[in-house]
């Protein structure tokens, strides 16, 4: 990756379909005898016993990939007690340009005073283009449906 004037040039950056990546990861892990449970909710732990909504697991290793709830689980294990996730929601604007109109991703050079990468152009896995994301601070961690939780 190189800086070119006001953009980052990254000719090898690409997009992936996260669902396809996860499916492939699950197949590979199971082939190696690794158990990955994707539909359980962590509740708490006691040493090497992890309690979930689907029962207890005796574990040797845990990979905390809980997304917006990863900080809570890390804190339960004694990590990052003074840190927490601030939930932001990113929205994209999809282009009506024909497939292939944009050949590569375009990223702005980051401003060191602002920790976000900024608005960028992305080529999707199907060849379309999108611009974004926005960075909207949300009122709760899973604010996917706008303000529907307000009464």
SVG drawing of the C-alpha trace seen along z (x, -y; Angstrom):
<svg xmlns="http://www.w3.org/2000/svg" viewBox="-44 -16 48 50">
<polyline fill="none" stroke="black" stroke-width="0.4" points="0.0,0.0 1.3,-3.5 0.1,-7.0 -0.6,-8.8 -1.5,-12.5 -4.8,-12.3 -5.5,-8.6 -4.0,-5.3 -3.0,-3.1 -3.6,0.6 -3.7,2.6 -4.1,6.0 -7.0,5.1 -10.1,7.0 -13.6,7.7 -14.9,11.0 -18.4,12.3 -18.2,12.8 -20.8,15.5 -18.8,17.5 -15.6,17.0 -17.3,18.2 -18.8,21.3 -15.3,22.2 -13.8,21.6 -16.3,23.9 -15.6,26.7 -11.8,26.3 -12.1,26.2 -14.3,29.3 -11.9,31.1 -9.2,30.4 -11.4,31.7 -12.1,28.2 -15.6,27.4 -17.1,24.1 -20.5,23.3 -22.1,20.3 -25.5,20.2 -24.8,20.1 -25.0,17.1 -22.2,16.8 -23.5,16.4 -20.5,16.7 -17.6,19.0 -16.0,20.7 -12.4,21.6 -12.5,23.9 -16.3,24.3 -18.1,21.9 -21.9,21.6 -24.1,20.8 -27.8,20.7 -27.3,24.2 -25.4,25.8 -22.0,25.9 -18.7,26.5 -15.4,27.6 -12.8,25.7 -9.1,25.5 -9.1,22.4 -11.6,19.8 -11.6,17.4 -13.7,14.4 -15.3,13.2 -18.5,11.8 -18.5,8.6 -20.3,5.9 -20.3,7.9 -16.6,9.0 -15.7,6.3 -18.2,7.8 -16.9,11.3 -13.2,10.1 -14.1,8.2 -15.7,11.3 -12.3,13.1 -10.4,10.2 -9.2,8.3 -9.7,4.7 -11.6,3.6 -11.2,-0.1 -12.2,0.3 -15.6,0.8 -17.0,0.8 -18.7,-2.4 -21.2,-1.1 -21.2,-2.9 -23.3,-2.0 -21.9,-2.3 -24.2,-2.9 -23.2,-2.6 -24.5,-4.3 -24.6,-1.9 -23.7,-3.1 -25.8,-2.7 -22.6,-2.5 -22.3,0.6 -20.4,3.6 -16.7,3.0 -16.9,-0.8 -14.6,-1.0 -11.6,1.3 -10.0,0.9 -10.9,-0.3 -10.1,-4.0 -9.2,-5.0 -8.5,-8.5 -5.2,-9.1 -6.2,-8.9 -6.2,-12.1 -4.1,-11.2 -6.4,-13.5 -9.4,-11.3 -9.1,-7.6 -11.5,-6.6 -10.4,-5.7 -13.0,-7.9 -15.4,-7.5 -14.0,-5.2 -15.1,-3.6 -15.3,0.2 -15.7,2.7 -18.2,5.4 -17.8,9.1 -20.2,8.9 -18.3,6.0 -20.6,3.1 -19.4,0.0 -20.4,-1.5 -19.3,-4.5 -19.1,-4.7 -19.4,-3.9 -20.9,-6.6 -20.0,-6.5 -23.2,-7.0 -23.0,-6.7 -25.8,-4.5 -27.8,-4.5 -27.4,-0.7 -25.2,2.1 -27.6,3.6 -29.4,0.6 -30.0,2.2 -33.7,1.1 -33.3,-2.6 -35.3,-3.9 -37.9,-1.1 -36.8,-0.3 -38.0,-3.6 -41.6,-3.6"/>
</svg>
